[in-house]
Amino acid sequence: MKLATALSERADIQRRLTQLMSRLNNNAKTQEGEEPAEDPKELLTELDTLLERLEWLMARINLTNSRTVTEGKTVTELLARRDCLTKRVTVMRSFLEAASAKVDRYSQKEIKILSTVKVSALQKQVDANSKTLRELDEQLQALNWTTELIED
């Protein structure tokens, strides 16, 4: 099984677990003399089966990511780098939006508001970080489709 297939199955199980939680909650109580729309015992059995498979997949995905090395770094390290770059770009875009927002003055007597940073220079850094992030994400996606899942 390819890593990408395992990642897709993991996402599917996580969606199914969300739906299952709703189904369980909808069938937790019934009016006296009524039957639930679905048998909670069967739903709980399905929950156990899904969680068992999810646990197995997560362990194999993490093991594969920690053992797969490309350009001197493990996939785990690349994922951490991607997550931090994503956070940096998000925070910096928000900051630059605040720093570049116009503040209208209605008369010369009103206080003039100035940006505390050089927006254009920081925007170039954000653009470079965004490019690095895109390239890293492409590299990770390619690895997902070429890396075999470790199924020890």
N, CA, C and O atoms as a GROMACS GRO file, in nm:
protein
  608
    1MET      N    1   0.085  -0.117   0.000
    1MET     CA    2   0.000   0.000   0.000
    1MET      C    3   0.090   0.124   0.000
    1MET      O    4   0.187   0.131   0.074
    2LYS      N    5   0.055   0.221  -0.084
    2LYS     CA    6   0.128   0.346  -0.089
    2LYS      C    7   0.086   0.434   0.029
    2LYS      O    8  -0.026   0.423   0.079
    3LEU      N    9   0.176   0.521   0.070
    3LEU     CA   10   0.149   0.613   0.180
    3LEU      C   11   0.026   0.698   0.148
    3LEU      O   12  -0.057   0.722   0.236
    4ALA      N   13   0.013   0.743   0.025
    4ALA     CA   14  -0.102   0.825  -0.014
    4ALA      C   15  -0.233   0.751   0.007
    4ALA      O   16  -0.332   0.811   0.049
    5THR      N   17  -0.235   0.622  -0.021
    5THR     CA   18  -0.355   0.542  -0.002
    5THR      C   19  -0.390   0.534   0.147
    5THR      O   20  -0.506   0.545   0.184
    6ALA      N   21  -0.289   0.515   0.230
    6ALA     CA   22  -0.310   0.510   0.375
    6ALA      C   23  -0.361   0.644   0.427
    6ALA      O   24  -0.449   0.648   0.512
    7LEU      N   25  -0.306   0.754   0.376
    7LEU     CA   26  -0.350   0.887   0.418
    7LEU      C   27  -0.495   0.911   0.377
    7LEU      O   28  -0.572   0.970   0.452
    8SER      N   29  -0.531   0.866   0.259
    8SER     CA   30  -0.668   0.880   0.212
    8SER      C   31  -0.764   0.798   0.297
    8SER      O   32  -0.872   0.844   0.333
    9GLU      N   33  -0.724   0.676   0.328
    9GLU     CA   34  -0.809   0.590   0.412
    9GLU      C   35  -0.823   0.650   0.551
    9GLU      O   36  -0.932   0.646   0.610
   10ARG      N   37  -0.715   0.705   0.605
   10ARG     CA   38  -0.720   0.769   0.737
   10ARG      C   39  -0.822   0.883   0.736
   10ARG      O   40  -0.903   0.895   0.827
   11ALA      N   41  -0.816   0.966   0.633
   11ALA     CA   42  -0.911   1.079   0.622
   11ALA      C   43  -1.054   1.029   0.613
   11ALA      O   44  -1.145   1.085   0.675
   12ASP      N   45  -1.075   0.922   0.536
   12ASP     CA   46  -1.209   0.864   0.523
   12ASP      C   47  -1.259   0.812   0.657
   12ASP      O   48  -1.374   0.835   0.693
   13ILE      N   49  -1.174   0.743   0.730
   13ILE     CA   50  -1.215   0.690   0.861
   13ILE      C   51  -1.248   0.805   0.956
   13ILE      O   52  -1.344   0.796   1.032
   14GLN      N   53  -1.170   0.912   0.952
   14GLN     CA   54  -1.197   1.025   1.040
   14GLN      C   55  -1.333   1.089   1.007
   14GLN      O   56  -1.406   1.128   1.098
   15ARG      N   57  -1.366   1.099   0.878
   15ARG     CA   58  -1.499   1.149   0.839
   15ARG      C   59  -1.609   1.055   0.888
   15ARG      O   60  -1.710   1.098   0.941
   16ARG      N   61  -1.586   0.925   0.869
   16ARG     CA   62  -1.686   0.826   0.912
   16ARG      C   63  -1.705   0.829   1.063
   16ARG      O   64  -1.817   0.810   1.112
   17LEU      N   65  -1.598   0.852   1.138
   17LEU     CA   66  -1.609   0.860   1.284
   17LEU      C   67  -1.694   0.980   1.326
   17LEU      O   68  -1.772   0.971   1.421
   18THR      N   69  -1.678   1.090   1.257
   18THR     CA   70  -1.760   1.209   1.286
   18THR      C   71  -1.907   1.178   1.262
   18THR      O   72  -1.993   1.214   1.343
   19GLN      N   73  -1.936   1.114   1.150
   19GLN     CA   74  -2.074   1.076   1.118
   19GLN      C   75  -2.127   0.975   1.219
   19GLN      O   76  -2.242   0.982   1.261
   20LEU      N   77  -2.043   0.882   1.258
   20LEU     CA   78  -2.084   0.778   1.352
   20LEU      C   79  -2.118   0.839   1.488
   20LEU      O   80  -2.212   0.795   1.555
   21MET      N   81  -2.042   0.940   1.530
   21MET     CA   82  -2.071   1.007   1.656
   21MET      C   83  -2.210   1.068   1.652
   21MET      O   84  -2.286   1.057   1.749
   22SER      N   85  -2.243   1.131   1.542
   22SER     CA   86  -2.375   1.190   1.527
   22SER      C   87  -2.484   1.082   1.529
   22SER      O   88  -2.588   1.099   1.593
   23ARG      N   89  -2.460   0.972   1.459
   23ARG     CA   90  -2.557   0.862   1.456
   23ARG      C   91  -2.576   0.802   1.595
   23ARG      O   92  -2.688   0.770   1.635
   24LEU      N   93  -2.466   0.787   1.668
   24LEU     CA   94  -2.477   0.735   1.805
   24LEU      C   95  -2.559   0.830   1.893
   24LEU      O   96  -2.646   0.786   1.967
   25ASN      N   97  -2.529   0.959   1.883
   25ASN     CA   98  -2.602   1.057   1.964
   25ASN      C   99  -2.750   1.059   1.928
   25ASN      O  100  -2.835   1.074   2.016
   26ASN      N  101  -2.781   1.043   1.800
   26ASN     CA  102  -2.922   1.042   1.757
   26ASN      C  103  -2.997   0.919   1.806
   26ASN      O  104  -3.120   0.921   1.813
   27ASN      N  105  -2.925   0.815   1.840
   27ASN     CA  106  -2.988   0.690   1.883
   27ASN      C  107  -2.961   0.658   2.030
   27ASN      O  108  -2.979   0.545   2.073
   28ALA      N  109  -2.916   0.757   2.104
   28ALA     CA  110  -2.884   0.736   2.246
   28ALA      C  111  -3.010   0.723   2.332
   28ALA      O  112  -3.007   0.656   2.435
   29LYS      N  113  -3.118   0.786   2.290
   29LYS     CA  114  -3.242   0.782   2.367
   29LYS      C  115  -3.359   0.764   2.272
   29LYS      O  116  -3.356   0.808   2.157
   30THR      N  117  -3.463   0.699   2.324
   30THR     CA  118  -3.589   0.688   2.249
   30THR      C  119  -3.704   0.705   2.347
   30THR      O  120  -3.688   0.693   2.468
   31GLN      N  121  -3.816   0.733   2.291
   31GLN     CA  122  -3.936   0.742   2.372
   31GLN      C  123  -3.974   0.602   2.418
   31GLN      O  124  -3.953   0.504   2.346
   32GLU      N  125  -4.029   0.593   2.534
   32GLU     CA  126  -4.069   0.463   2.588
   32GLU      C  127  -4.160   0.392   2.490
   32GLU      O  128  -4.257   0.450   2.440
   33GLY      N  129  -4.128   0.266   2.462
   33GLY     CA  130  -4.206   0.186   2.370
   33GLY      C  131  -4.161   0.198   2.224
   33GLY      O  132  -4.210   0.124   2.139
   34GLU      N  133  -4.070   0.287   2.195
   34GLU     CA  134  -4.019   0.306   2.059
   34GLU      C  135  -3.883   0.238   2.045
   34GLU      O  136  -3.813   0.216   2.144
   35GLU      N  137  -3.848   0.207   1.923
   35GLU     CA  138  -3.716   0.150   1.892
   35GLU      C  139  -3.629   0.259   1.829
   35GLU      O  140  -3.681   0.344   1.757
   36PRO      N  141  -3.499   0.258   1.856
   36PRO     CA  142  -3.412   0.356   1.791
   36PRO      C  143  -3.405   0.326   1.641
   36PRO      O  144  -3.427   0.213   1.598
   37ALA      N  145  -3.373   0.429   1.562
   37ALA     CA  146  -3.362   0.412   1.417
   37ALA      C  147  -3.249   0.315   1.382
   37ALA      O  148  -3.258   0.240   1.285
   38GLU      N  149  -3.143   0.316   1.462
   38GLU     CA  150  -3.030   0.224   1.443
   38GLU      C  151  -2.993   0.163   1.577
   38GLU      O  152  -3.008   0.228   1.681
   39ASP      N  153  -2.946   0.041   1.576
   39ASP     CA  154  -2.907  -0.029   1.698
   39ASP      C  155  -2.775   0.029   1.751
   39ASP      O  156  -2.672   0.016   1.685
   40PRO      N  157  -2.778   0.092   1.868
   40PRO     CA  158  -2.656   0.150   1.924
   40PRO      C  159  -2.545   0.048   1.945
   40PRO      O  160  -2.427   0.081   1.934
   41LYS      N  161  -2.581  -0.078   1.973
   41LYS     CA  162  -2.479  -0.181   1.992
   41LYS      C  163  -2.403  -0.206   1.863
   41LYS      O  164  -2.281  -0.223   1.864
   42GLU      N  165  -2.475  -0.208   1.750
   42GLU     CA  166  -2.408  -0.224   1.620
   42GLU      C  167  -2.322  -0.104   1.588
   42GLU      O  168  -2.212  -0.117   1.534
   43LEU      N  169  -2.372   0.014   1.622
   43LEU     CA  170  -2.293   0.136   1.597
   43LEU      C  171  -2.166   0.137   1.681
   43LEU      O  172  -2.060   0.179   1.635
   44LEU      N  173  -2.177   0.091   1.806
   44LEU     CA  174  -2.059   0.084   1.893
   44LEU      C  175  -1.958  -0.019   1.841
   44LEU      O  176  -1.837   0.002   1.852
   45THR      N  177  -2.005  -0.128   1.786
   45THR     CA  178  -1.918  -0.228   1.725
   45THR      C  179  -1.846  -0.166   1.605
   45THR      O  180  -1.725  -0.186   1.587
   46GLU      N  181  -1.920  -0.091   1.524
   46GLU     CA  182  -1.860  -0.023   1.410
   46GLU      C  183  -1.755   0.078   1.457
   46GLU      O  184  -1.649   0.092   1.396
   47LEU      N  185  -1.786   0.149   1.566
   47LEU     CA  186  -1.691   0.244   1.624
   47LEU      C  187  -1.561   0.174   1.661
   47LEU      O  188  -1.452   0.222   1.628
   48ASP      N  189  -1.571   0.061   1.730
   48ASP     CA  190  -1.451  -0.013   1.770
   48ASP      C  191  -1.370  -0.058   1.649
   48ASP      O  192  -1.247  -0.049   1.649
   49THR      N  193  -1.438  -0.106   1.546
   49THR     CA  194  -1.370  -0.152   1.424
   49THR      C  195  -1.297  -0.036   1.356
   49THR      O  196  -1.181  -0.050   1.317
   50LEU      N  197  -1.364   0.078   1.343
   50LEU     CA  198  -1.302   0.194   1.278
   50LEU      C  199  -1.182   0.245   1.358
   50LEU      O  200  -1.078   0.278   1.301
   51LEU      N  201  -1.197   0.250   1.490
   51LEU     CA  202  -1.088   0.301   1.573
   51LEU      C  203  -0.967   0.206   1.571
   51LEU      O  204  -0.852   0.251   1.574
   52GLU      N  205  -0.993   0.079   1.565
   52GLU     CA  206  -0.884  -0.019   1.556
   52GLU      C  207  -0.806   0.000   1.425
   52GLU      O  208  -0.683  -0.002   1.424
   53ARG      N  209  -0.880   0.017   1.315
   53ARG     CA  210  -0.815   0.038   1.186
   53ARG      C  211  -0.742   0.172   1.183
   53ARG      O  212  -0.631   0.182   1.129
   54LEU      N  213  -0.802   0.276   1.240
   54LEU     CA  214  -0.739   0.408   1.244
   54LEU      C  215  -0.609   0.403   1.324
   54LEU      O  216  -0.508   0.462   1.283
   55GLU      N  217  -0.611   0.336   1.435
   55GLU     CA  218  -0.491   0.323   1.518
   55GLU      C  219  -0.379   0.255   1.440
   55GLU      O  220  -0.264   0.299   1.443
   56TRP      N  221  -0.413   0.147   1.369
   56TRP     CA  222  -0.314   0.075   1.289
   56TRP      C  223  -0.258   0.166   1.180
   56TRP      O  224  -0.136   0.172   1.161
   57LEU      N  225  -0.345   0.235   1.108
   57LEU     CA  226  -0.301   0.326   1.001
   57LEU      C  227  -0.212   0.438   1.054
   57LEU      O  228  -0.107   0.467   0.997
   58MET      N  229  -0.255   0.500   1.163
   58MET     CA  230  -0.178   0.611   1.219
   58MET      C  231  -0.038   0.565   1.260
   58MET      O  232   0.061   0.634   1.235
   59ALA      N  233  -0.030   0.450   1.322
   59ALA     CA  234   0.101   0.397   1.363
   59ALA      C  235   0.189   0.372   1.241
   59ALA      O  236   0.307   0.407   1.242
   60ARG      N  237   0.133   0.310   1.136
   60ARG     CA  238   0.211   0.281   1.016
   60ARG      C  239   0.251   0.408   0.941
   60ARG      O  240   0.363   0.419   0.891
   61ILE      N  241   0.160   0.504   0.934
   61ILE     CA  242   0.191   0.631   0.868
   61ILE      C  243   0.304   0.702   0.942
   61ILE      O  244   0.399   0.750   0.880
   62ASN      N  245   0.294   0.707   1.074
   62ASN     CA  246   0.399   0.774   1.154
   62ASN      C  247   0.532   0.701   1.142
   62ASN      O  248   0.637   0.764   1.131
   63LEU      N  249   0.527   0.568   1.146
   63LEU     CA  250   0.649   0.489   1.132
   63LEU      C  251   0.712   0.513   0.995
   63LEU      O  252   0.833   0.532   0.984
   64THR      N  253   0.630   0.512   0.892
   64THR     CA  254   0.679   0.535   0.756
   64THR      C  255   0.739   0.675   0.744
   64THR      O  256   0.847   0.692   0.688
   65ASN      N  257   0.669   0.774   0.798
   65ASN     CA  258   0.718   0.912   0.790
   65ASN      C  259   0.850   0.931   0.865
   65ASN      O  260   0.936   1.009   0.823
   66SER      N  261   0.866   0.859   0.975
   66SER     CA  262   0.989   0.875   1.053
   66SER      C  263   1.107   0.798   0.994
   66SER      O  264   1.222   0.827   1.025
   67ARG      N  265   1.078   0.699   0.908
   67ARG     CA  266   1.187   0.620   0.848
   67ARG      C  267   1.219   0.660   0.703
   67ARG      O  268   1.323   0.621   0.650
   68THR      N  269   1.132   0.735   0.642
   68THR     CA  270   1.153   0.775   0.502
   68THR      C  271   1.236   0.903   0.499
   68THR      O  272   1.196   1.006   0.552
   69VAL      N  273   1.351   0.894   0.435
   69VAL     CA  274   1.444   1.008   0.430
   69VAL      C  275   1.456   1.055   0.285
   69VAL      O  276   1.472   0.975   0.193
   70THR      N  277   1.448   1.185   0.268
   70THR     CA  278   1.471   1.247   0.138
   70THR      C  279   1.551   1.374   0.160
   70THR      O  280   1.520   1.454   0.247
   71GLU      N  281   1.653   1.390   0.080
   71GLU     CA  282   1.742   1.506   0.091
   71GLU      C  283   1.791   1.527   0.234
   71GLU      O  284   1.802   1.641   0.281
   72GLY      N  285   1.821   1.417   0.303
   72GLY     CA  286   1.878   1.424   0.437
   72GLY      C  287   1.780   1.451   0.550
   72GLY      O  288   1.822   1.467   0.664
   73LYS      N  289   1.651   1.455   0.520
   73LYS     CA  290   1.551   1.480   0.624
   73LYS      C  291   1.441   1.375   0.615
   73LYS      O  292   1.407   1.327   0.507
   74THR      N  293   1.386   1.341   0.731
   74THR     CA  294   1.274   1.247   0.732
   74THR      C  295   1.147   1.321   0.690
   74THR      O  296   1.140   1.444   0.695
   75VAL      N  297   1.048   1.244   0.650
   75VAL     CA  298   0.919   1.304   0.615
   75VAL      C  299   0.860   1.373   0.737
   75VAL      O  300   0.796   1.477   0.724
   76THR      N  301   0.881   1.317   0.854
   76THR     CA  302   0.833   1.379   0.978
   76THR      C  303   0.891   1.520   0.993
   76THR      O  304   0.820   1.614   1.028
   77GLU      N  305   1.021   1.534   0.966
   77GLU     CA  306   1.084   1.665   0.973
   77GLU      C  307   1.028   1.760   0.867
   77GLU      O  308   1.007   1.878   0.894
   78LEU      N  309   1.004   1.708   0.747
   78LEU     CA  310   0.947   1.790   0.641
   78LEU      C  311   0.805   1.835   0.676
   78LEU      O  312   0.766   1.948   0.646
   79LEU      N  313   0.728   1.747   0.737
   79LEU     CA  314   0.592   1.783   0.778
   79LEU      C  315   0.595   1.892   0.886
   79LEU      O  316   0.514   1.985   0.883
   80ALA      N  317   0.687   1.880   0.980
   80ALA     CA  318   0.701   1.983   1.083
   80ALA      C  319   0.740   2.116   1.020
   80ALA      O  320   0.688   2.221   1.058
   81ARG      N  321   0.831   2.112   0.924
   81ARG     CA  322   0.872   2.233   0.853
   81ARG      C  323   0.754   2.294   0.780
   81ARG      O  324   0.734   2.415   0.785
   82ARG      N  325   0.676   2.210   0.711
   82ARG     CA  326   0.558   2.259   0.638
   82ARG      C  327   0.458   2.324   0.733
   82ARG      O  328   0.406   2.432   0.704
   83ASP      N  329   0.431   2.259   0.846
   83ASP     CA  330   0.334   2.313   0.941
   83ASP      C  331   0.379   2.448   0.996
   83ASP      O  332   0.298   2.539   1.012
   84CYS      N  333   0.508   2.460   1.026
   84CYS     CA  334   0.560   2.586   1.080
   84CYS      C  335   0.563   2.695   0.972
   84CYS      O  336   0.534   2.811   1.001
   85LEU      N  337   0.596   2.659   0.849
   85LEU     CA  338   0.591   2.757   0.740
   85LEU      C  339   0.448   2.805   0.717
   85LEU      O  340   0.425   2.924   0.694
   86THR      N  341   0.354   2.714   0.723
   86THR     CA  342   0.213   2.750   0.707
   86THR      C  343   0.172   2.850   0.814
   86THR      O  344   0.107   2.950   0.786
   87LYS      N  345   0.210   2.821   0.938
   87LYS     CA  346   0.176   2.911   1.048
   87LYS      C  347   0.243   3.047   1.030
   87LYS      O  348   0.180   3.151   1.052
   88ARG      N  349   0.372   3.048   0.988
   88ARG     CA  350   0.444   3.173   0.967
   88ARG      C  351   0.375   3.257   0.860
   88ARG      O  352   0.353   3.377   0.880
   89VAL      N  353   0.340   3.197   0.748
   89VAL     CA  354   0.276   3.269   0.638
   89VAL      C  355   0.141   3.326   0.684
   89VAL      O  356   0.109   3.440   0.654
   90THR      N  357   0.064   3.247   0.757
   90THR     CA  358  -0.066   3.292   0.805
   90THR      C  359  -0.052   3.412   0.900
   90THR      O  360  -0.123   3.511   0.885
   91VAL      N  361   0.039   3.402   0.995
   91VAL     CA  362   0.060   3.510   1.092
   91VAL      C  363   0.112   3.635   1.022
   91VAL      O  364   0.066   3.746   1.048
   92MET      N  365   0.209   3.617   0.933
   92MET     CA  366   0.268   3.732   0.865
   92MET      C  367   0.166   3.800   0.773
   92MET      O  368   0.165   3.923   0.764
   93ARG      N  369   0.082   3.724   0.705
   93ARG     CA  370  -0.020   3.787   0.620
   93ARG      C  371  -0.117   3.870   0.703
   93ARG      O  372  -0.156   3.980   0.663
   94SER      N  373  -0.155   3.818   0.816
   94SER     CA  374  -0.245   3.891   0.905
   94SER      C  375  -0.178   4.019   0.955
   94SER      O  376  -0.240   4.125   0.958
   95PHE      N  377  -0.051   4.008   0.994
   95PHE     CA  378   0.024   4.124   1.043
   95PHE      C  379   0.039   4.229   0.934
   95PHE      O  380   0.019   4.348   0.959
   96LEU      N  381   0.074   4.186   0.814
   96LEU     CA  382   0.090   4.280   0.704
   96LEU      C  383  -0.041   4.347   0.665
   96LEU      O  384  -0.043   4.464   0.626
   97GLU      N  385  -0.149   4.274   0.676
   97GLU     CA  386  -0.280   4.334   0.650
   97GLU      C  387  -0.308   4.446   0.750
   97GLU      O  388  -0.357   4.553   0.714
   98ALA      N  389  -0.276   4.420   0.877
   98ALA     CA  390  -0.296   4.522   0.980
   98ALA      C  391  -0.200   4.640   0.960
   98ALA      O  392  -0.238   4.756   0.978
   99ALA      N  393  -0.076   4.610   0.923
   99ALA     CA  394   0.025   4.716   0.906
   99ALA      C  395  -0.002   4.803   0.784
   99ALA      O  396   0.038   4.920   0.783
  100SER      N  397  -0.067   4.750   0.684
  100SER     CA  398  -0.089   4.828   0.562
  100SER      C  399  -0.228   4.888   0.553
  100SER      O  400  -0.259   4.957   0.456
  101ALA      N  401  -0.311   4.864   0.653
  101ALA     CA  402  -0.447   4.919   0.651
  101ALA      C  403  -0.442   5.071   0.660
  101ALA      O  404  -0.369   5.127   0.743
  102LYS      N  405  -0.519   5.137   0.577
  102LYS     CA  406  -0.526   5.283   0.576
  102LYS      C  407  -0.608   5.331   0.695
  102LYS      O  408  -0.710   5.271   0.730
  103VAL      N  409  -0.562   5.438   0.756
  103VAL     CA  410  -0.637   5.504   0.862
  103VAL      C  411  -0.670   5.643   0.811
  103VAL      O  412  -0.580   5.724   0.788
  104ASP      N  413  -0.797   5.671   0.793
  104ASP     CA  414  -0.838   5.801   0.739
  104ASP      C  415  -0.826   5.910   0.845
  104ASP      O  416  -0.860   5.890   0.962
  105ARG      N  417  -0.778   6.024   0.800
  105ARG     CA  418  -0.774   6.145   0.885
  105ARG      C  419  -0.869   6.245   0.823
  105ARG      O  420  -0.868   6.267   0.701
  106TYR      N  421  -0.948   6.305   0.906
  106TYR     CA  422  -1.047   6.399   0.855
  106TYR      C  423  -1.001   6.544   0.865
  106TYR      O  424  -1.059   6.633   0.804
  107SER      N  425  -0.896   6.566   0.942
  107SER     CA  426  -0.839   6.702   0.947
  107SER      C  427  -0.690   6.690   0.982
  107SER      O  428  -0.645   6.585   1.026
  108GLN      N  429  -0.617   6.797   0.961
  108GLN     CA  430  -0.473   6.798   0.990
  108GLN      C  431  -0.445   6.785   1.139
  108GLN      O  432  -0.335   6.748   1.179
  109LYS      N  433  -0.544   6.814   1.222
  109LYS     CA  434  -0.524   6.810   1.367
  109LYS      C  435  -0.532   6.669   1.424
  109LYS      O  436  -0.489   6.645   1.537
  110GLU      N  437  -0.587   6.577   1.348
  110GLU     CA  438  -0.597   6.438   1.396
  110GLU      C  439  -0.458   6.374   1.395
  110GLU      O  440  -0.372   6.410   1.315
  111ILE      N  441  -0.439   6.279   1.485
  111ILE     CA  442  -0.311   6.208   1.498
  111ILE      C  443  -0.288   6.125   1.373
  111ILE      O  444  -0.377   6.055   1.326
  112LYS      N  445  -0.166   6.133   1.322
  112LYS     CA  446  -0.129   6.056   1.203
  112LYS      C  447  -0.083   5.917   1.248
  112LYS      O  448   0.000   5.905   1.338
  113ILE      N  449  -0.138   5.814   1.187
  113ILE     CA  450  -0.104   5.675   1.220
  113ILE      C  451  -0.010   5.622   1.113
  113ILE      O  452  -0.039   5.629   0.994
  114LEU      N  453   0.103   5.568   1.156
  114LEU     CA  454   0.204   5.516   1.064
  114LEU      C  455   0.230   5.368   1.091
  114LEU      O  456   0.215   5.321   1.203
  115SER      N  457   0.269   5.298   0.988
  115SER     CA  458   0.305   5.157   1.002
  115SER      C  459   0.436   5.147   1.079
  115SER      O  460   0.524   5.231   1.065
  116THR      N  461   0.449   5.044   1.159
  116THR     CA  462   0.571   5.024   1.237
  116THR      C  463   0.676   4.944   1.163
  116THR      O  464   0.788   4.927   1.211
  117VAL      N  465   0.641   4.894   1.046
  117VAL     CA  466   0.734   4.811   0.968
  117VAL      C  467   0.729   4.853   0.822
  117VAL      O  468   0.636   4.921   0.778
  118LYS      N  469   0.830   4.812   0.747
  118LYS     CA  470   0.834   4.834   0.603
  118LYS      C  471   0.757   4.719   0.538
  118LYS      O  472   0.810   4.610   0.521
  119VAL      N  473   0.633   4.746   0.502
  119VAL     CA  474   0.542   4.644   0.454
  119VAL      C  475   0.594   4.576   0.328
  119VAL      O  476   0.588   4.453   0.316
  120SER      N  477   0.647   4.653   0.233
  120SER     CA  478   0.690   4.595   0.106
  120SER      C  479   0.803   4.493   0.126
  120SER      O  480   0.805   4.389   0.060
  121ALA      N  481   0.896   4.521   0.215
  121ALA     CA  482   1.006   4.427   0.240
  121ALA      C  483   0.955   4.299   0.305
  121ALA      O  484   0.997   4.189   0.268
  122LEU      N  485   0.866   4.313   0.401
  122LEU     CA  486   0.810   4.195   0.467
  122LEU      C  487   0.723   4.115   0.371
  122LEU      O  488   0.718   3.992   0.379
  123GLN      N  489   0.654   4.184   0.281
  123GLN     CA  490   0.569   4.114   0.184
  123GLN      C  491   0.655   4.026   0.094
  123GLN      O  492   0.612   3.916   0.056
  124LYS      N  493   0.774   4.072   0.058
  124LYS     CA  494   0.865   3.990  -0.023
  124LYS      C  495   0.907   3.865   0.053
  124LYS      O  496   0.919   3.757  -0.006
  125GLN      N  497   0.930   3.879   0.185
  125GLN     CA  498   0.964   3.762   0.266
  125GLN      C  499   0.847   3.663   0.271
  125GLN      O  500   0.868   3.542   0.260
  126VAL      N  501   0.726   3.714   0.287
  126VAL     CA  502   0.608   3.628   0.291
  126VAL      C  503   0.591   3.556   0.157
  126VAL      O  504   0.558   3.438   0.153
  127ASP      N  505   0.613   3.628   0.048
  127ASP     CA  506   0.603   3.567  -0.084
  127ASP      C  507   0.706   3.455  -0.100
  127ASP      O  508   0.676   3.349  -0.155
  128ALA      N  509   0.829   3.479  -0.052
  128ALA     CA  510   0.933   3.376  -0.060
  128ALA      C  511   0.896   3.256   0.027
  128ALA      O  512   0.915   3.141  -0.014
  129ASN      N  513   0.843   3.282   0.147
  129ASN     CA  514   0.800   3.173   0.234
  129ASN      C  515   0.686   3.094   0.171
  129ASN      O  516   0.680   2.971   0.183
  130SER      N  517   0.596   3.162   0.104
  130SER     CA  518   0.484   3.096   0.037
  130SER      C  519   0.533   3.006  -0.075
  130SER      O  520   0.483   2.895  -0.094
  131LYS      N  521   0.632   3.053  -0.149
  131LYS     CA  522   0.690   2.972  -0.256
  131LYS      C  523   0.757   2.848  -0.198
  131LYS      O  524   0.739   2.737  -0.250
  132THR      N  525   0.835   2.865  -0.092
  132THR     CA  526   0.901   2.752  -0.026
  132THR      C  527   0.797   2.652   0.024
  132THR      O  528   0.815   2.531   0.012
  133LEU      N  529   0.689   2.703   0.080
  133LEU     CA  530   0.581   2.618   0.130
  133LEU      C  531   0.518   2.538   0.017
  133LEU      O  532   0.495   2.418   0.033
  134ARG      N  533   0.490   2.602  -0.096
  134ARG     CA  534   0.433   2.531  -0.210
  134ARG      C  535   0.527   2.421  -0.258
  134ARG      O  536   0.483   2.309  -0.285
  135GLU      N  537   0.656   2.452  -0.269
  135GLU     CA  538   0.753   2.353  -0.316
  135GLU      C  539   0.765   2.236  -0.219
  135GLU      O  540   0.774   2.121  -0.261
  136LEU      N  541   0.764   2.266  -0.089
  136LEU     CA  542   0.771   2.161   0.013
  136LEU      C  543   0.646   2.074   0.008
  136LEU      O  544   0.656   1.952   0.018
  137ASP      N  545   0.531   2.135  -0.008
  137ASP     CA  546   0.407   2.058  -0.017
  137ASP      C  547   0.407   1.968  -0.140
  137ASP      O  548   0.361   1.854  -0.133
  138GLU      N  549   0.457   2.018  -0.251
  138GLU     CA  550   0.467   1.936  -0.372
  138GLU      C  551   0.561   1.817  -0.350
  138GLU      O  552   0.533   1.706  -0.395
  139GLN      N  553   0.671   1.842  -0.281
  139GLN     CA  554   0.767   1.736  -0.252
  139GLN      C  555   0.702   1.629  -0.164
  139GLN      O  556   0.719   1.509  -0.188
  140LEU      N  557   0.627   1.672  -0.064
  140LEU     CA  558   0.559   1.577   0.025
  140LEU      C  559   0.452   1.499  -0.051
  140LEU      O  560   0.438   1.378  -0.030
  141GLN      N  561   0.377   1.566  -0.137
  141GLN     CA  562   0.275   1.497  -0.215
  141GLN      C  563   0.337   1.391  -0.305
  141GLN      O  564   0.284   1.280  -0.318
  142ALA      N  565   0.450   1.424  -0.367
  142ALA     CA  566   0.519   1.327  -0.453
  142ALA      C  567   0.565   1.206  -0.372
  142ALA      O  568   0.553   1.092  -0.417
  143LEU      N  569   0.616   1.231  -0.252
  143LEU     CA  570   0.660   1.120  -0.166
  143LEU      C  571   0.543   1.031  -0.126
  143LEU      O  572   0.558   0.910  -0.117
  144ASN      N  573   0.427   1.092  -0.103
  144ASN     CA  574   0.309   1.014  -0.064
  144ASN      C  575   0.274   0.910  -0.170
  144ASN      O  576   0.228   0.801  -0.137
  145TRP      N  577   0.296   0.944  -0.297
  145TRP     CA  578   0.257   0.855  -0.405
  145TRP      C  579   0.366   0.757  -0.444
  145TRP      O  580   0.341   0.664  -0.521
  146THR      N  581   0.487   0.776  -0.392
  146THR     CA  582   0.596   0.685  -0.428
  146THR      C  583   0.648   0.602  -0.312
  146THR      O  584   0.723   0.507  -0.331
  147THR      N  585   0.606   0.637  -0.190
  147THR     CA  586   0.655   0.568  -0.071
  147THR      C  587   0.561   0.456  -0.030
  147THR      O  588   0.440   0.476  -0.018
  148GLU      N  589   0.619   0.338  -0.010
  148GLU     CA  590   0.541   0.224   0.040
  148GLU      C  591   0.521   0.238   0.190
  148GLU      O  592   0.613   0.274   0.262
  149LEU      N  593   0.402   0.210   0.235
  149LEU     CA  594   0.370   0.211   0.377
  149LEU      C  595   0.444   0.096   0.446
  149LEU      O  596   0.443  -0.016   0.396
  150ILE      N  597   0.507   0.124   0.559
  150ILE     CA  598   0.574   0.018   0.637
  150ILE      C  599   0.465  -0.057   0.713
  150ILE      O  600   0.393   0.002   0.795
  151GLU      N  601   0.452  -0.186   0.686
  151GLU     CA  602   0.343  -0.263   0.746
  151GLU      C  603   0.396  -0.373   0.838
  151GLU      O  604   0.345  -0.484   0.838
  152ASP      N  605   0.498  -0.341   0.914
  152ASP     CA  606   0.559  -0.439   1.006
  152ASP      C  607   0.456  -0.512   1.088
  152ASP      O  608   0.490  -0.597   1.170
   0.00000   0.00000   0.00000
